[in-house]
């Protein structure tokens, strides 16, 4: 069976990333870690976050993160959006629309921005375009016409 696994390329901060990701996401673990020597930084690792395995490579400065490709964190409500958003901001993440190279998105987006009422969805989309961090209550209010 074919399996897809995202790969995140790091420049010497891979061990910090492993610690951050595995403490930020519930039910996470380090599946595999390879070091070139016992006291050297991690060279490659596979971590599992929310059931998704992600390959990490300590490959040097050649390819920095960009938002051209991102990983979406589907959250269940505002409290969970705030939890992940704040974790990334507090650890040096730079805010942009919906997040960082990780998109922090509430599940309620499917009922508002992507909802069946085209006019409500349009209003919710307009509201979302003015946000950095998604605010569930504002999306729901815009969708409802308020």
C-alpha positions in Angstrom: 0.0 0.0 0.0 1.3 3.4 -0.9 1.8 5.8 2.0 2.4 9.5 1.9 4.6 11.2 4.6 5.4 14.9 4.7 9.1 15.8 5.2 10.1 18.9 7.1 13.7 20.1 6.4 15.5 21.7 9.3 18.8 23.7 9.6 20.3 22.5 12.9 17.1 23.0 15.1 15.7 19.6 14.6 16.0 18.5 18.2 14.1 21.6 19.3 11.5 20.9 16.7 11.0 17.3 17.9 10.6 18.5 21.5 8.2 21.3 20.5 6.0 19.2 18.2 5.8 16.2 20.5 4.9 18.3 23.5 2.4 20.6 21.6 0.4 17.8 20.0 -1.5 15.3 22.2 -0.9 11.6 21.4 2.4 12.3 19.8 5.6 10.2 19.8 9.0 9.8 18.3 8.8 6.8 16.1 12.5 6.8 15.0 15.5 8.9 15.5 18.9 8.7 13.8 22.1 10.4 14.9 25.5 10.3 13.1 27.2 10.0 16.4 25.8 9.5 20.0 26.4 13.1 21.0 25.5 14.7 17.7 22.2 16.4 16.8 19.5 14.2 15.3 20.0 13.7 11.6 16.6 12.2 10.7 13.5 11.4 12.7 10.0 10.2 12.2 7.5 11.6 14.6 3.8 10.9 14.9 1.4 13.8 15.6 -2.3 13.2 15.8 -1.9 9.9 14.0 0.1 11.4 11.1 3.7 10.4 10.7 6.1 13.2 9.6 9.7 12.7 8.5 12.2 15.3 9.8 15.6 15.9 8.1 18.4 18.0 9.5 19.6 19.0 6.1 21.2 22.4 6.6 20.3 25.9 5.4 19.6 25.1 1.7 15.8 24.9 1.9 14.1 27.1 4.4 10.4 26.7 5.3 8.0 28.7 3.2 4.2 28.8 3.2 4.1 27.4 -0.4 3.4 24.1 1.4 1.8 23.9 4.8 0.3 21.3 7.1 -3.3 22.0 8.3 -4.2 21.4 11.9 -7.9 20.8 12.0 -9.1 22.1 15.4 -12.4 21.5 17.2 -13.5 25.0 18.2 -11.9 28.3 19.3 -10.2 26.9 22.4 -8.2 24.4 20.4 -7.4 27.1 17.7 -6.1 29.3 20.5 -4.1 26.5 22.0 -2.2 25.7 18.8 -2.0 29.3 17.6 -0.5 30.5 20.9 2.0 27.5 21.1 3.4 28.5 17.7 3.5 32.2 18.4 5.1 31.7 21.8 7.8 29.6 20.1 8.8 32.2 17.5 6.3 31.5 14.8 5.4 34.4 12.5 1.7 35.0 12.0 0.1 35.0 8.6 -3.3 34.2 7.2 -4.6 31.1 9.1 -1.2 30.5 10.7 2.3 29.8 9.8 3.7 26.9 7.7 1.1 25.1 9.8 -2.4 26.2 9.2 -4.5 26.4 12.3 -8.1 25.9 11.1 -11.3 25.3 13.0 -13.6 22.4 11.9 -16.4 25.0 11.8 -14.9 26.4 8.6 -16.7 23.6 6.8 -20.1 24.9 8.1 -19.3 28.6 7.4 -16.8 29.5 4.7 -17.6 26.2 2.9 -21.3 26.0 4.0 -24.2 25.2 1.8 -25.7 28.8 1.9 -23.7 30.6 -0.9 -24.4 34.1 0.5 -23.6 33.0 4.0 -20.4 31.3 2.8 -19.4 34.5 1.0 -19.9 36.6 4.1 -18.0 34.2 6.2 -15.2 34.2 3.6 -15.1 38.0 3.7 -14.9 37.9 7.5 -12.1 35.2 7.4 -10.0 37.3 4.9 -9.8 40.0 7.5 -8.5 37.7 10.2 -5.0 36.3 11.0 -6.2 33.8 13.6 -9.6 32.3 12.8 -12.3 33.3 15.2 -15.1 30.8 15.2 -17.8 33.1 16.6 -17.1 35.7 14.0 -17.3 33.2 11.2 -20.6 31.8 12.5 -22.0 35.3 12.9 -21.0 36.3 9.4 -22.5 33.1 7.9 -25.8 33.7 9.8 -26.0 37.3 8.4 -25.3 39.1 11.7 
